[in-house]
Amino acid sequence: MVKYILKRLFQSLLTILLVVCIVFFLMRLMPTDYFFTEDELMKFTDQQKYAKLERMGVMNICSTCHGSGLLESGEHCPDCMKYSSNPRQGTGYVDRSILAQLGDFFYNTFEMRVYNAKGKEIKTIEPVNFWTYLQGGSSAFEGKLKDGYTVRLAFNLGKSIRLEKGQYVTDVIAGKMSVSMSIGLVSLAISLVLGVVFGVLQARQKDGLFDHIGTGFTVLVNAVPHLVIYTLIMIGGASIFGLPMRYDATADNPGLTKVLPVICLSIGSIAGYMLWTRRYMVDELNKDYIRLAKLKGLSDRKVMFRHVLKNAFVPLAQYLPYSVLLTVGGSLLVERFFAVPGMGPELTNAISRYDVNLVQGIVLLYATMGILGVFLGDLLMTLIDPRIKLTGKGDVR
């Protein structure tokens, strides 16, 4: 079991690294103009742009002309001339290889940052790379730290270039993630409880009135476009119950502004849990061990909850950790519809604004959540049903 877990963790880590590398390469294939804001594109001269790209590690100073753009003979440097908008003038800079940029990305993933006594980061002291800090220890900040200043290890994915200019990608993601989770976890709990309970009631009254109503609800939710359902919920909630139509964390009662987004997030999941709970329970009811339990005199309630529901819940449990982790990513439609400042629209916004570092950070987060969710789902299945073995001969998961 331990060997399998370590093996899967290693495979998951390799997969995450592969996804990050692919996204990194694709983002670096875009023109270098996307590393600047709109104001910088209008105000910066070519030399200022090249200097910023050199600081970011995208370009290097030309080793032939040493950044002057001219050779000792007075001729323009042929190595850096091809990067200039003027074909007859050298820039003094050359493109840096993508592999070298990728190496810097991983090398600078962790860094040591300096904070004052109030916990605010000090911008005047440059962060030190984690590996450099290990070699030099506290001497890396010798003579720079004042009383009360502390050095902390931080996860570094760079800074947002356009969307949240100047902010650390990790800080942007953390702020958005907390908003999405506050709504997503509540909606997941509601949908799981109601979906499973209604699914059980449908299975117990198969082909009955409640079963027909539940099936109609499931078909309706899946057939009608979600935006139409969200609009009806928003109008009904605002006109009948007086609920706020938009999310507002600064409102007098911010909890009320979350009600409609939570309901909209829950509707689709409730229908999904109802559908699959009913299906798996109906399959279990037709098996021989259920007939045997009834012949032994067990009541229908005990059969349903002790045997049928337990076994029918195993396939649902596989995707439960993934669903929990998915709440971190938020919902694109719901969050945009109710103006929730969460993670849902953040990836599309970052792509539309060509924010390279932010796209890389969000993709890394989504890849980690997806792979870790599948892994934890397999482990949860083994805990619920001991017949499932992750390793060994015979039925191997």
DRENDO-1510 file (C-alpha; in Angstrom, 1 decimal, always signed):
<recs>
REC; n; res; u; v; w
REC; 1; MET; +0.0; +0.0; +0.0 .
REC; 2; VAL; +2.8; +2.5; +1.0 .
REC; 3; LYS; +4.7; +1.5; -2.1 .
REC; 4; TYR; +1.7; +2.2; -4.3 .
REC; 5; ILE; +1.1; +5.6; -2.7 .
REC; 6; LEU; +4.7; +6.7; -3.2 .
REC; 7; LYS; +4.6; +5.5; -6.8 .
REC; 8; ARG; +1.4; +7.4; -7.5 .
REC; 9; LEU; +2.7; +10.5; -5.8 .
REC; 10; PHE; +5.8; +10.3; -7.9 .
REC; 11; GLN; +3.7; +9.8; -11.1 .
REC; 12; SER; +1.5; +12.8; -10.1 .
REC; 13; LEU; +4.5; +15.0; -9.5 .
REC; 14; LEU; +5.9; +14.1; -12.9 .
REC; 15; THR; +2.6; +14.8; -14.6 .
REC; 16; ILE; +2.3; +18.2; -12.9 .
REC; 17; LEU; +5.8; +19.2; -13.9 .
REC; 18; LEU; +5.1; +18.1; -17.5 .
REC; 19; VAL; +1.9; +20.2; -17.6 .
REC; 20; VAL; +3.8; +23.2; -16.2 .
REC; 21; CYS; +6.6; +22.8; -18.8 .
REC; 22; ILE; +4.2; +22.6; -21.7 .
REC; 23; VAL; +2.3; +25.7; -20.6 .
REC; 24; PHE; +5.6; +27.5; -20.0 .
REC; 25; PHE; +6.8; +26.7; -23.5 .
REC; 26; LEU; +3.5; +27.8; -25.1 .
REC; 27; MET; +3.5; +31.1; -23.2 .
REC; 28; ARG; +7.1; +31.8; -24.2 .
REC; 29; LEU; +6.2; +31.4; -27.9 .
REC; 30; MET; +4.1; +34.5; -27.7 .
REC; 31; PRO; +5.6; +37.9; -28.8 .
REC; 32; THR; +7.6; +39.7; -26.1 .
REC; 33; ASP; +5.1; +42.6; -26.3 .
REC; 34; TYR; +2.9; +40.6; -24.0 .
REC; 35; PHE; +5.4; +41.0; -21.1 .
REC; 36; PHE; +4.5; +44.8; -21.0 .
REC; 37; THR; +1.4; +46.7; -19.9 .
REC; 38; GLU; -0.4; +48.9; -22.4 .
REC; 39; ASP; +1.2; +52.0; -20.8 .
REC; 40; GLU; +4.7; +50.5; -21.1 .
REC; 41; LEU; +4.2; +49.6; -24.7 .
REC; 42; MET; +3.3; +53.3; -25.5 .
REC; 43; LYS; +5.9; +55.0; -23.3 .
REC; 44; PHE; +8.9; +52.6; -23.3 .
REC; 45; THR; +11.6; +53.0; -25.9 .
REC; 46; ASP; +13.1; +49.9; -27.5 .
REC; 47; GLN; +16.1; +50.0; -25.2 .
REC; 48; GLN; +13.9; +50.2; -22.1 .
REC; 49; LYS; +11.9; +47.2; -23.3 .
REC; 50; TYR; +15.0; +45.2; -23.9 .
REC; 51; ALA; +16.3; +46.2; -20.5 .
REC; 52; LYS; +13.1; +45.0; -18.8 .
REC; 53; LEU; +13.1; +41.7; -20.7 .
REC; 54; GLU; +16.8; +41.2; -19.6 .
REC; 55; ARG; +15.8; +41.8; -16.0 .
REC; 56; MET; +13.0; +39.3; -16.4 .
REC; 57; GLY; +15.4; +36.7; -17.8 .
REC; 58; VAL; +13.7; +36.6; -21.3 .
REC; 59; MET; +16.7; +38.2; -23.1 .
REC; 60; ASN; +20.5; +38.3; -22.5 .
REC; 61; ILE; +23.0; +41.0; -23.1 .
REC; 62; CYS; +24.8; +40.2; -26.4 .
REC; 63; SER; +28.2; +38.7; -25.7 .
REC; 64; THR; +29.5; +39.8; -29.1 .
REC; 65; CYS; +29.1; +43.5; -28.7 .
REC; 66; HIS; +28.6; +43.5; -24.8 .
REC; 67; GLY; +25.3; +45.4; -25.1 .
REC; 68; SER; +26.5; +48.3; -27.2 .
REC; 69; GLY; +25.1; +47.1; -30.5 .
REC; 70; LEU; +28.3; +47.9; -32.2 .
REC; 71; LEU; +31.5; +46.0; -32.9 .
REC; 72; GLU; +35.0; +47.3; -32.2 .
REC; 73; SER; +35.3; +48.1; -35.9 .
REC; 74; GLY; +32.3; +50.4; -35.6 .
REC; 75; GLU; +30.0; +48.1; -37.6 .
REC; 76; HIS; +26.6; +47.0; -36.3 .
REC; 77; CYS; +26.6; +43.7; -34.4 .
REC; 78; PRO; +25.1; +41.0; -36.7 .
REC; 79; ASP; +24.1; +38.8; -33.7 .
REC; 80; CYS; +21.7; +41.3; -32.1 .
REC; 81; MET; +20.8; +43.2; -35.2 .
REC; 82; LYS; +18.0; +40.7; -36.1 .
REC; 83; TYR; +16.2; +41.5; -32.9 .
REC; 84; SER; +15.9; +45.2; -33.7 .
REC; 85; SER; +13.0; +47.0; -35.3 .
REC; 86; ASN; +15.6; +48.8; -37.3 .
REC; 87; PRO; +17.4; +46.2; -39.4 .
REC; 88; ARG; +20.5; +48.4; -39.7 .
REC; 89; GLN; +21.0; +48.9; -35.9 .
REC; 90; GLY; +21.9; +46.4; -33.2 .
REC; 91; THR; +20.0; +46.2; -30.0 .
REC; 92; GLY; +22.7; +44.9; -27.7 .
REC; 93; TYR; +20.4; +42.1; -26.6 .
REC; 94; VAL; +19.7; +38.5; -27.8 .
REC; 95; ASP; +16.9; +36.1; -27.0 .
REC; 96; ARG; +17.5; +33.7; -24.1 .
REC; 97; SER; +16.9; +30.0; -24.6 .
REC; 98; ILE; +13.5; +28.7; -23.4 .
REC; 99; LEU; +15.3; +25.9; -21.5 .
REC; 100; ALA; +17.3; +28.4; -19.6 .
REC; 101; GLN; +14.2; +30.4; -18.7 .
REC; 102; LEU; +12.5; +27.2; -17.6 .
REC; 103; GLY; +15.5; +26.4; -15.4 .
REC; 104; ASP; +15.2; +29.8; -13.7 .
REC; 105; PHE; +11.5; +29.3; -13.2 .
REC; 106; PHE; +12.1; +26.1; -11.2 .
REC; 107; TYR; +15.2; +27.4; -9.5 .
REC; 108; ASN; +13.3; +30.5; -8.2 .
REC; 109; THR; +10.2; +28.6; -7.2 .
REC; 110; PHE; +11.1; +29.2; -3.6 .
REC; 111; GLU; +12.6; +32.4; -2.2 .
REC; 112; MET; +13.3; +34.0; +1.1 .
REC; 113; ARG; +11.4; +37.3; +1.7 .
REC; 114; VAL; +11.9; +39.9; +4.4 .
REC; 115; TYR; +9.0; +41.2; +6.5 .
REC; 116; ASN; +8.9; +43.9; +9.2 .
REC; 117; ALA; +7.5; +43.6; +12.7 .
REC; 118; LYS; +3.9; +44.3; +11.3 .
REC; 119; GLY; +4.2; +41.4; +8.8 .
REC; 120; LYS; +4.5; +43.7; +5.8 .
REC; 121; GLU; +7.0; +42.7; +3.1 .
REC; 122; ILE; +10.0; +45.0; +2.7 .
REC; 123; LYS; +10.4; +46.0; -0.9 .
REC; 124; THR; +13.7; +47.7; -0.3 .
REC; 125; ILE; +15.5; +44.4; +0.3 .
REC; 126; GLU; +15.7; +42.1; -2.6 .
REC; 127; PRO; +14.5; +38.5; -1.9 .
REC; 128; VAL; +17.2; +35.9; -1.7 .
REC; 129; ASN; +16.8; +32.6; -3.6 .
REC; 130; PHE; +16.1; +29.7; -1.2 .
REC; 131; TRP; +19.1; +27.6; -2.4 .
REC; 132; THR; +21.4; +30.6; -2.0 .
REC; 133; TYR; +20.0; +31.1; +1.5 .
REC; 134; LEU; +20.8; +27.5; +2.4 .
REC; 135; GLN; +24.4; +28.1; +1.3 .
REC; 136; GLY; +24.8; +31.4; +3.0 .
REC; 137; GLY; +22.3; +31.0; +5.9 .
REC; 138; SER; +21.4; +34.2; +7.7 .
REC; 139; SER; +24.6; +35.9; +6.3 .
REC; 140; ALA; +22.7; +36.3; +3.1 .
REC; 141; PHE; +20.8; +39.2; +4.8 .
REC; 142; GLU; +23.7; +40.3; +7.0 .
REC; 143; GLY; +23.7; +44.1; +7.6 .
REC; 144; LYS; +20.3; +44.5; +6.0 .
REC; 145; LEU; +17.9; +43.4; +8.6 .
REC; 146; LYS; +16.6; +45.8; +11.3 .
REC; 147; ASP; +15.3; +44.8; +14.7 .
REC; 148; GLY; +12.0; +43.0; +14.4 .
REC; 149; TYR; +12.5; +42.0; +10.8 .
REC; 150; THR; +12.0; +38.4; +9.9 .
REC; 151; VAL; +12.9; +36.2; +6.9 .
REC; 152; ARG; +10.3; +33.7; +5.6 .
REC; 153; LEU; +10.2; +31.1; +3.0 .
REC; 154; ALA; +7.7; +31.9; +0.2 .
REC; 155; PHE; +6.4; +30.0; -2.8 .
REC; 156; ASN; +7.2; +32.2; -5.9 .
REC; 157; LEU; +5.5; +32.0; -9.2 .
REC; 158; GLY; +6.5; +35.5; -10.3 .
REC; 159; LYS; +4.4; +38.6; -10.4 .
REC; 160; SER; +1.3; +39.4; -12.5 .
REC; 161; ILE; +2.3; +41.4; -15.5 .
REC; 162; ARG; -1.0; +42.9; -16.7 .
REC; 163; LEU; -4.1; +41.8; -14.8 .
REC; 164; GLU; -2.9; +42.5; -11.3 .
REC; 165; LYS; +0.2; +44.3; -12.1 .
REC; 166; GLY; +3.0; +44.1; -9.6 .
REC; 167; GLN; +1.3; +41.6; -7.3 .
REC; 168; TYR; +2.7; +38.2; -6.6 .
REC; 169; VAL; +0.8; +35.4; -8.5 .
REC; 170; THR; +0.5; +33.4; -5.3 .
REC; 171; ASP; -1.1; +36.4; -3.5 .
REC; 172; VAL; -3.6; +36.9; -6.3 .
REC; 173; ILE; -4.5; +33.2; -6.4 .
REC; 174; ALA; -4.8; +33.0; -2.5 .
REC; 175; GLY; -7.2; +36.0; -2.4 .
REC; 176; LYS; -9.4; +34.7; -5.2 .
REC; 177; MET; -9.3; +31.2; -3.9 .
REC; 178; SER; -10.7; +32.0; -0.5 .
REC; 179; VAL; -13.7; +33.7; -2.1 .
REC; 180; SER; -14.5; +30.7; -4.3 .
REC; 181; MET; -14.1; +28.2; -1.5 .
REC; 182; SER; -16.4; +30.1; +0.8 .
REC; 183; ILE; -19.1; +29.7; -1.7 .
REC; 184; GLY; -18.1; +26.4; -3.3 .
REC; 185; LEU; -17.8; +24.3; -0.1 .
REC; 186; VAL; -21.2; +25.4; +1.1 .
REC; 187; SER; -22.8; +24.6; -2.2 .
REC; 188; LEU; -21.0; +21.2; -2.3 .
REC; 189; ALA; -22.3; +20.3; +1.2 .
REC; 190; ILE; -25.8; +21.3; +0.3 .
REC; 191; SER; -25.8; +19.5; -3.1 .
REC; 192; LEU; -24.3; +16.3; -1.6 .
REC; 193; VAL; -26.8; +16.0; +1.2 .
REC; 194; LEU; -29.9; +16.9; -0.8 .
REC; 195; GLY; -28.8; +15.0; -3.9 .
REC; 196; VAL; -28.0; +11.7; -2.0 .
REC; 197; VAL; -31.2; +12.0; +0.1 .
REC; 198; PHE; -33.5; +12.6; -2.8 .
REC; 199; GLY; -31.7; +9.9; -4.8 .
REC; 200; VAL; -32.3; +7.4; -2.0 .
REC; 201; LEU; -36.0; +8.4; -1.9 .
REC; 202; GLN; -36.3; +7.9; -5.6 .
REC; 203; ALA; -34.7; +4.5; -5.4 .
REC; 204; ARG; -37.0; +3.4; -2.6 .
REC; 205; GLN; -40.1; +4.6; -4.5 .
REC; 206; LYS; -39.0; +3.5; -7.9 .
REC; 207; ASP; -41.6; +4.4; -10.6 .
REC; 208; GLY; -43.6; +6.2; -7.9 .
REC; 209; LEU; -44.7; +9.8; -7.8 .
REC; 210; PHE; -41.6; +11.1; -6.1 .
REC; 211; ASP; -39.4; +9.2; -8.6 .
REC; 212; HIS; -41.2; +10.8; -11.5 .
REC; 213; ILE; -40.8; +14.3; -10.0 .
REC; 214; GLY; -37.1; +13.7; -9.3 .
REC; 215; THR; -36.5; +12.4; -12.8 .
REC; 216; GLY; -38.3; +15.4; -14.3 .
REC; 217; PHE; -36.2; +17.8; -12.2 .
REC; 218; THR; -33.0; +16.1; -13.3 .
REC; 219; VAL; -34.0; +16.3; -17.0 .
REC; 220; LEU; -35.1; +19.9; -16.7 .
REC; 221; VAL; -31.8; +21.0; -15.1 .
REC; 222; ASN; -29.7; +19.2; -17.7 .
REC; 223; ALA; -31.9; +20.3; -20.7 .
REC; 224; VAL; -32.3; +24.0; -19.9 .
REC; 225; PRO; -29.2; +26.2; -20.4 .
REC; 226; HIS; -27.6; +27.1; -17.0 .
REC; 227; LEU; -27.8; +30.8; -17.7 .
REC; 228; VAL; -31.5; +30.6; -18.1 .
REC; 229; ILE; -31.8; +28.8; -14.8 .
REC; 230; TYR; -29.5; +31.3; -13.1 .
REC; 231; THR; -31.6; +34.2; -14.4 .
REC; 232; LEU; -34.8; +32.7; -13.1 .
REC; 233; ILE; -33.3; +32.1; -9.7 .
REC; 234; MET; -31.9; +35.6; -9.6 .
REC; 235; ILE; -35.2; +37.2; -10.5 .
REC; 236; GLY; -37.2; +35.0; -8.2 .
REC; 237; GLY; -34.9; +35.4; -5.3 .
REC; 238; ALA; -34.7; +39.2; -5.7 .
REC; 239; SER; -38.4; +39.8; -6.3 .
REC; 240; ILE; -39.9; +37.3; -3.9 .
REC; 241; PHE; -37.4; +37.1; -1.1 .
REC; 242; GLY; -35.6; +40.4; -1.5 .
REC; 243; LEU; -32.2; +38.8; -1.8 .
REC; 244; PRO; -29.3; +40.8; -3.3 .
REC; 245; MET; -28.7; +40.2; -7.0 .
REC; 246; ARG; -25.0; +40.7; -6.8 .
REC; 247; TYR; -22.2; +39.5; -4.6 .
REC; 248; ASP; -20.9; +42.3; -2.3 .
REC; 249; ALA; -18.3; +41.5; +0.4 .
REC; 250; THR; -18.6; +45.1; +1.8 .
REC; 251; ALA; -22.4; +44.9; +2.4 .
REC; 252; ASP; -23.9; +45.1; +5.8 .
REC; 253; ASN; -24.8; +41.5; +5.7 .
REC; 254; PRO; -22.4; +39.9; +3.1 .
REC; 255; GLY; -23.8; +36.4; +3.9 .
REC; 256; LEU; -27.1; +37.3; +2.1 .
REC; 257; THR; -25.2; +38.2; -1.1 .
REC; 258; LYS; -23.8; +34.7; -1.2 .
REC; 259; VAL; -27.3; +33.0; -1.1 .
REC; 260; LEU; -28.1; +33.2; -4.8 .
REC; 261; PRO; -24.6; +32.1; -6.0 .
REC; 262; VAL; -24.8; +29.2; -3.6 .
REC; 263; ILE; -28.2; +28.1; -4.9 .
REC; 264; CYS; -27.1; +28.4; -8.5 .
REC; 265; LEU; -24.0; +26.4; -7.8 .
REC; 266; SER; -25.9; +23.7; -6.0 .
REC; 267; ILE; -28.7; +23.2; -8.6 .
REC; 268; GLY; -26.7; +21.3; -11.1 .
REC; 269; SER; -24.8; +19.2; -8.6 .
REC; 270; ILE; -28.0; +18.2; -6.8 .
REC; 271; ALA; -29.5; +16.9; -10.1 .
REC; 272; GLY; -26.2; +15.0; -10.7 .
REC; 273; TYR; -26.1; +13.3; -7.3 .
REC; 274; MET; -29.8; +12.5; -7.5 .
REC; 275; LEU; -29.3; +10.8; -10.9 .
REC; 276; TRP; -26.3; +8.7; -10.0 .
REC; 277; THR; -27.4; +7.8; -6.5 .
REC; 278; ARG; -30.7; +6.5; -7.9 .
REC; 279; ARG; -29.0; +4.6; -10.7 .
REC; 280; TYR; -26.4; +2.9; -8.4 .
REC; 281; MET; -29.0; +2.0; -5.8 .
REC; 282; VAL; -31.4; +0.5; -8.3 .
REC; 283; ASP; -28.5; -1.6; -9.7 .
REC; 284; GLU; -27.7; -2.8; -6.1 .
REC; 285; LEU; -31.4; -3.6; -5.4 .
REC; 286; ASN; -31.4; -6.2; -8.2 .
REC; 287; LYS; -28.4; -8.2; -6.8 .
REC; 288; ASP; -28.7; -11.5; -5.0 .
REC; 289; TYR; -27.3; -10.4; -1.6 .
REC; 290; ILE; -30.2; -7.9; -1.3 .
REC; 291; ARG; -32.7; -10.6; -1.9 .
REC; 292; LEU; -31.0; -12.8; +0.6 .
REC; 293; ALA; -31.0; -10.0; +3.2 .
REC; 294; LYS; -34.8; -9.5; +2.7 .
REC; 295; LEU; -35.4; -13.2; +3.0 .
REC; 296; LYS; -33.6; -13.2; +6.3 .
REC; 297; GLY; -36.1; -10.7; +7.6 .
REC; 298; LEU; -34.3; -7.4; +7.5 .
REC; 299; SER; -36.5; -4.4; +7.1 .
REC; 300; ASP; -36.4; -2.3; +3.9 .
REC; 301; ARG; -34.9; +0.6; +5.8 .
REC; 302; LYS; -32.0; -1.5; +7.1 .
REC; 303; VAL; -31.4; -3.0; +3.7 .
REC; 304; MET; -31.4; +0.4; +2.0 .
REC; 305; PHE; -29.1; +2.2; +4.4 .
REC; 306; ARG; -26.8; -0.6; +5.7 .
REC; 307; HIS; -26.2; -2.4; +2.4 .
REC; 308; VAL; -27.6; -0.7; -0.7 .
REC; 309; LEU; -26.6; +2.9; +0.1 .
REC; 310; LYS; -23.1; +1.9; +1.4 .
REC; 311; ASN; -22.2; +0.0; -1.8 .
REC; 312; ALA; -23.9; +2.5; -4.1 .
REC; 313; PHE; -22.0; +5.4; -2.6 .
REC; 314; VAL; -18.6; +3.9; -3.5 .
REC; 315; PRO; -18.6; +5.2; -7.1 .
REC; 316; LEU; -19.7; +8.6; -5.9 .
REC; 317; ALA; -17.0; +8.6; -3.3 .
REC; 318; GLN; -14.3; +8.3; -5.9 .
REC; 319; TYR; -15.1; +11.8; -7.2 .
REC; 320; LEU; -15.8; +13.4; -3.9 .
REC; 321; PRO; -12.2; +14.6; -3.1 .
REC; 322; TYR; -12.0; +15.9; -6.7 .
REC; 323; SER; -15.2; +17.9; -6.2 .
REC; 324; VAL; -13.9; +19.3; -2.9 .
REC; 325; LEU; -10.7; +20.4; -4.5 .
REC; 326; LEU; -12.6; +21.7; -7.5 .
REC; 327; THR; -14.3; +24.3; -5.3 .
REC; 328; VAL; -10.9; +26.1; -5.2 .
REC; 329; GLY; -11.2; +26.7; -8.9 .
REC; 330; GLY; -14.6; +28.3; -8.6 .
REC; 331; SER; -17.3; +28.4; -11.3 .
REC; 332; LEU; -16.9; +30.5; -14.4 .
REC; 333; LEU; -20.6; +31.1; -15.1 .
REC; 334; VAL; -21.8; +31.6; -11.6 .
REC; 335; GLU; -19.0; +33.9; -10.5 .
REC; 336; ARG; -19.2; +36.0; -13.6 .
REC; 337; PHE; -23.0; +36.1; -13.5 .
REC; 338; PHE; -23.1; +37.4; -9.9 .
REC; 339; ALA; -19.9; +39.4; -10.0 .
REC; 340; VAL; -18.1; +37.2; -7.5 .
REC; 341; PRO; -14.4; +38.1; -7.4 .
REC; 342; GLY; -13.3; +34.4; -7.3 .
REC; 343; MET; -11.1; +32.1; -9.2 .
REC; 344; GLY; -13.7; +31.2; -11.8 .
REC; 345; PRO; -13.2; +34.0; -14.4 .
REC; 346; GLU; -9.5; +34.5; -13.4 .
REC; 347; LEU; -8.0; +32.1; -15.9 .
REC; 348; THR; -10.0; +33.4; -18.9 .
REC; 349; ASN; -9.2; +37.0; -17.8 .
REC; 350; ALA; -5.5; +36.2; -17.5 .
REC; 351; ILE; -5.5; +34.6; -21.0 .
REC; 352; SER; -7.4; +37.4; -22.6 .
REC; 353; ARG; -5.0; +39.9; -21.1 .
REC; 354; TYR; -2.0; +37.7; -21.9 .
REC; 355; ASP; -0.8; +37.7; -18.3 .
REC; 356; VAL; +1.9; +35.0; -18.7 .
REC; 357; ASN; +2.9; +34.4; -15.1 .
REC; 358; LEU; -0.7; +34.4; -13.8 .
REC; 359; VAL; -1.7; +31.8; -16.5 .
REC; 360; GLN; +1.2; +29.6; -15.5 .
REC; 361; GLY; +0.2; +29.8; -11.8 .
REC; 362; ILE; -3.5; +29.0; -12.3 .
REC; 363; VAL; -2.7; +26.1; -14.7 .
REC; 364; LEU; -0.3; +24.7; -12.1 .
REC; 365; LEU; -3.1; +25.0; -9.4 .
REC; 366; TYR; -5.7; +23.3; -11.6 .
REC; 367; ALA; -3.3; +20.5; -12.7 .
REC; 368; THR; -2.4; +19.8; -9.0 .
REC; 369; MET; -6.0; +19.8; -8.0 .
REC; 370; GLY; -7.1; +17.4; -10.7 .
REC; 371; ILE; -4.3; +14.9; -10.3 .
REC; 372; LEU; -4.5; +15.0; -6.5 .
REC; 373; GLY; -8.3; +14.6; -6.6 .
REC; 374; VAL; -8.1; +11.4; -8.6 .
REC; 375; PHE; -5.4; +10.0; -6.3 .
REC; 376; LEU; -7.4; +10.8; -3.1 .
REC; 377; GLY; -10.6; +9.4; -4.7 .
REC; 378; ASP; -8.9; +6.0; -5.2 .
REC; 379; LEU; -7.8; +6.0; -1.5 .
REC; 380; LEU; -11.2; +6.9; -0.3 .
REC; 381; MET; -12.8; +4.1; -2.2 .
REC; 382; THR; -10.5; +1.6; -0.5 .
REC; 383; LEU; -11.5; +2.9; +2.9 .
REC; 384; ILE; -15.2; +2.7; +2.2 .
REC; 385; ASP; -15.1; -0.7; +0.4 .
REC; 386; PRO; -12.3; -3.1; +1.7 .
REC; 387; ARG; -12.9; -5.4; -1.3 .
REC; 388; ILE; -11.2; -2.8; -3.5 .
REC; 389; LYS; -7.4; -3.3; -3.6 .
REC; 390; LEU; -5.1; -0.8; -5.1 .
REC; 391; THR; -2.3; -3.3; -5.5 .
REC; 392; GLY; -1.9; -7.0; -5.6 .
REC; 393; LYS; -3.0; -9.8; -7.9 .
REC; 394; GLY; -6.5; -10.2; -9.2 .
REC; 395; ASP; -8.7; -7.1; -9.2 .
REC; 396; VAL; -6.1; -4.3; -9.3 .
REC; 397; ARG; -7.2; -0.8; -9.2 .
</recs>
